[in-house]
Amino acid sequence: MDELKTYLGIALQQPDELVRARARVCEELGLVARSEAHVTIVYLGRMGEEQRAELCAGLLPTLDDSLVSLQLAGAGAAYEPAGGVATPLQVERLNEASPHACVAWWSVTPTPALAALRNAASDLLDKMGRPVNAAQPFCPHVTLGSRGREGVADEDFDLHLIEKTATLVGFPCVDEARAARIHVAASQLLPASVVCLRAW
């Protein structure tokens, strides 16, 4: 599992209510729904096993049960025309997103515990000579689904440099999401790539 493109995240439980609500958002926007649910705390890029082990060891003292329950603030989405700029999607202008690349999410209400985990990871990465991209805002969210460029179905497509807030008023959203585990994992979520730091 050497030199995988990885992230630190909170994997979520997926009760039927969450799965149904995600499917409804994706159906409304014509997106491919994600098969898993997580909140990314920080992207780590490509990391070898030694660096992952160092990061995980440094993070363990910061993990507690305050991270097990996450409140969701509502749904949002953004689209990106070919050669254009990513633009937040509004309910009254849904037709503008088709057939452009598009990503939908649920915005997660920020908490001191989320901020502390993000800051702890950032500090450790700085000490390891791997500073976090300052241009990428930390807007905790759960990605629901996506459509790649030129309308191609693409479950892994994302728009990273945009604030993922609740822009789609009235769209389906669950009130709470429960953590299953905190992990370091490859973006492709290969089973062998997951390093679990804390499970519930």
C-alpha positions in Angstrom: 0.0 0.0 0.0 3.0 2.2 -0.5 2.6 5.8 -1.8 -1.2 5.9 -2.0 -3.2 9.1 -2.5 -4.8 9.3 0.9 -7.0 11.4 3.2 -7.9 11.6 6.8 -11.7 11.3 7.3 -14.6 10.2 9.4 -16.5 7.3 7.8 -20.2 7.4 8.5 -22.8 4.8 9.3 -25.4 4.5 6.5 -28.8 3.9 7.8 -31.7 3.5 5.3 -32.8 7.1 6.0 -29.4 8.5 4.9 -29.2 6.3 1.8 -32.7 7.3 0.7 -32.1 11.0 1.2 -28.8 10.8 -0.7 -30.5 8.9 -3.6 -33.2 11.6 -3.8 -30.7 14.4 -4.1 -28.7 12.6 -6.7 -31.8 11.7 -8.7 -33.0 15.3 -8.8 -29.6 16.5 -10.1 -28.8 13.6 -12.4 -25.7 12.5 -10.4 -24.1 9.2 -9.7 -24.6 8.5 -6.0 -21.6 7.6 -3.8 -21.5 4.1 -2.4 -20.0 5.3 0.9 -20.2 8.3 3.1 -17.5 10.2 4.9 -16.3 13.6 6.0 -12.9 14.5 4.8 -10.8 16.2 7.5 -7.7 16.8 5.3 -6.3 15.5 2.1 -2.9 14.0 2.6 -1.7 13.4 -1.0 0.6 10.5 -1.6 2.1 9.0 1.6 4.3 6.1 2.3 3.6 3.7 5.2 6.1 5.3 7.5 4.5 8.7 7.1 1.0 7.4 7.6 2.1 5.6 10.8 3.7 8.8 12.1 0.6 10.8 11.4 -1.7 8.2 13.0 0.4 8.0 16.1 0.3 11.8 16.5 -3.5 12.0 16.0 -4.5 9.2 18.5 -4.5 11.5 21.6 -6.9 14.0 19.9 -9.7 11.5 19.2 -12.7 11.2 21.5 -16.4 10.6 21.5 -17.3 14.2 20.7 -16.7 13.2 17.0 -19.3 10.5 16.9 -22.3 12.7 16.2 -22.3 15.2 13.4 -25.1 17.7 12.7 -26.0 18.4 9.1 -27.0 21.9 7.9 -28.5 21.1 4.5 -27.7 20.2 0.9 -25.6 22.1 -1.5 -24.1 21.6 -5.0 -21.8 23.2 -7.5 -21.2 22.8 -11.2 -18.3 23.6 -13.5 -18.7 24.3 -17.2 -15.9 23.0 -19.5 -13.1 25.5 -19.2 -15.1 27.6 -16.7 -15.1 28.2 -13.0 -16.9 26.2 -10.4 -20.2 27.9 -9.4 -22.5 27.2 -6.5 -25.9 25.9 -7.6 -29.1 27.5 -6.5 -32.6 25.9 -6.4 -34.1 28.4 -8.8 -31.3 27.8 -11.4 -31.0 24.0 -11.4 -31.1 23.8 -15.2 -27.8 25.6 -15.4 -25.9 22.6 -14.1 -26.9 20.2 -16.9 -24.9 18.8 -18.6 -21.9 20.2 -16.9 -19.7 18.6 -14.2 -21.5 18.7 -10.9 -21.1 17.6 -7.3 -23.6 17.6 -4.5 -23.1 17.4 -0.7 -24.6 17.8 2.7 -22.9 20.6 4.7 -21.8 19.6 8.2 -22.2 22.0 11.0 -18.6 23.0 12.2 -17.8 22.0 15.8 -14.7 22.6 18.0 -14.0 18.9 17.8 -13.8 18.9 14.0 -11.7 22.0 14.1 -9.3 20.5 16.7 -8.9 17.3 14.6 -8.2 19.4 11.4 -5.7 21.6 13.3 -3.9 18.7 14.9 -3.5 17.0 11.5 -2.3 20.3 9.9 0.2 20.8 12.6 1.6 17.3 12.3 1.8 17.6 8.5 3.6 20.9 8.8 6.2 19.2 11.1 6.5 16.4 8.5 7.2 19.0 5.8 3.8 18.4 4.1 1.9 21.7 4.7 -1.9 21.7 4.0 -3.0 23.6 0.9 -4.0 27.0 2.3 -6.1 27.7 -0.8 -8.5 24.8 0.0 -11.1 25.9 2.6 -12.1 23.6 5.4 -15.9 23.2 4.9 -16.8 19.9 6.5 -19.3 18.1 4.3 -20.5 14.7 3.0 -20.2 14.3 -0.7 -23.4 12.7 -2.0 -22.8 12.2 -5.7 -21.3 13.6 -8.9 -21.2 13.9 -12.6 -17.9 14.2 -14.4 -16.9 16.6 -17.1 -18.9 16.4 -20.4 -21.7 14.7 -18.5 -19.8 11.4 -18.1 -20.9 9.4 -15.1 -18.0 9.6 -12.5 -18.5 8.6 -8.9 -15.1 10.0 -7.9 -15.3 13.4 -9.5 -15.2 16.4 -7.1 -14.7 20.1 -7.0 -12.3 20.8 -4.2 -11.6 24.6 -4.2 -15.2 25.7 -3.4 -16.9 26.3 -0.1 -19.4 23.5 0.4 -22.2 25.2 2.2 -26.0 24.5 2.2 -27.1 26.3 -1.0 -30.1 24.0 -2.0 -32.9 25.1 0.4 -35.6 22.4 0.7 -33.5 19.5 -0.7 -33.5 16.2 1.3 -31.1 16.1 4.2 -30.8 14.1 7.3 -30.4 16.0 10.6 -27.6 13.9 12.1 -24.9 11.5 10.8 -23.2 9.0 13.1 -19.5 8.2 12.8 -18.5 4.6 12.2 -14.8 5.2 12.4 -12.0 7.7 11.9 -9.5 6.5 9.4 -6.7 7.2 7.0 -7.7 5.8 3.6 -6.9 5.9 -0.1 -9.2 8.0 -2.2 -10.3 4.8 -4.0 -11.2 3.2 -0.6 -9.3 0.0 -1.4 -10.0 -2.4 1.6 -6.3 -2.8 2.3 -5.7 0.9 2.3 -7.8 1.8 5.3 -6.0 2.4 8.6 -8.6 2.7 11.4 -7.7 5.1 14.2 -11.0 4.9 16.2 -14.2 2.9 15.7 -17.6 3.1 17.2 
